[in-house]
Amino acid sequence: MKHPRFKIVARNVTPDIEPIQKEETPTVFEMVKNVGKSIVTNTKSVITGNGLKLTKEEADKRLTICKGCAHFDAATERCRKCGCYTSLKTYLKAERCPIGMW
């Protein structure tokens, strides 16, 4: 008795799952505005005697928090919320995380 032959057809099947959209960094205008605010904030900190920078240990703690955040872009080492370079922002005493993590 002969067995019927089966033809295998490959089909391109796409699941009903929407792709995750990559979070965009702020616009250039927004980043320039953020840098301006940062200059004012850090200048005030120095003038009032609060200093400019944190210790390396304190800055490293902040940077560790940033690296664990969903808004951290590891490829550019920047925050996608404010657009800042995290290694610099975490080192400055008067700076704050845009989502309140530190």
C-alpha positions in Angstrom: 0.0 0.0 0.0 1.4 3.4 -1.0 1.4 6.3 1.4 0.1 9.6 0.2 2.8 12.2 -0.3 2.6 15.4 1.6 3.8 18.7 0.3 5.3 20.9 3.0 4.6 24.6 2.5 6.5 27.2 4.5 4.5 30.2 5.4 5.6 33.4 6.9 3.5 33.8 10.1 3.7 36.9 12.2 2.4 36.9 15.8 -0.3 39.3 16.9 2.2 41.1 19.2 3.1 44.7 18.5 6.8 45.5 18.5 8.2 47.5 21.4 8.8 51.1 20.4 12.2 52.4 21.3 12.0 55.4 23.5 13.2 58.6 21.8 15.5 61.1 23.5 14.3 64.6 24.0 14.6 67.0 21.0 17.7 69.2 20.6 15.7 72.2 21.8 14.6 70.3 25.0 18.2 69.2 25.7 19.6 72.7 25.2 16.9 73.9 27.6 17.9 71.2 30.1 21.6 72.2 29.8 20.7 75.8 30.5 18.8 74.9 33.6 21.7 72.7 34.7 24.2 75.5 34.4 22.0 77.8 36.5 21.3 75.1 39.1 25.0 74.2 39.5 26.1 77.8 39.5 23.7 78.5 42.3 25.0 75.5 44.2 28.6 76.7 44.0 27.7 80.3 44.9 25.8 79.3 47.9 28.7 77.1 49.1 27.1 73.7 48.5 29.9 72.7 46.1 29.8 71.4 42.5 30.7 67.7 42.6 29.9 64.6 44.7 32.5 62.1 45.9 33.3 59.3 43.5 31.4 56.8 45.7 28.2 58.9 45.7 28.4 59.5 42.0 29.0 55.7 41.4 25.8 54.9 43.4 23.8 57.3 41.2 25.3 55.9 38.0 24.5 52.3 39.1 20.9 53.4 39.6 20.8 55.0 36.1 22.3 51.8 34.5 19.5 49.8 36.0 16.8 52.1 34.7 14.5 51.5 31.7 15.3 55.0 30.4 19.1 54.4 30.3 20.5 54.1 26.8 23.6 51.9 27.3 24.8 52.5 23.7 25.2 56.2 24.3 25.4 56.3 28.1 22.6 58.8 28.1 19.2 59.2 29.8 16.3 59.0 27.4 14.2 61.2 29.7 16.4 64.3 29.8 19.1 63.5 27.2 21.9 64.0 29.6 25.1 62.0 29.7 24.6 60.1 32.9 28.3 59.9 33.8 28.5 63.7 34.1 25.0 64.3 35.5 25.5 61.8 38.3 28.7 63.5 39.3 27.2 66.9 39.8 25.9 67.5 43.3 22.9 69.8 42.5 21.6 67.5 39.7 18.5 65.4 40.1 17.1 62.4 38.3 14.2 63.4 36.0 12.1 60.6 37.4 13.2 61.0 41.0 15.4 57.9 41.4 18.1 59.9 43.2 
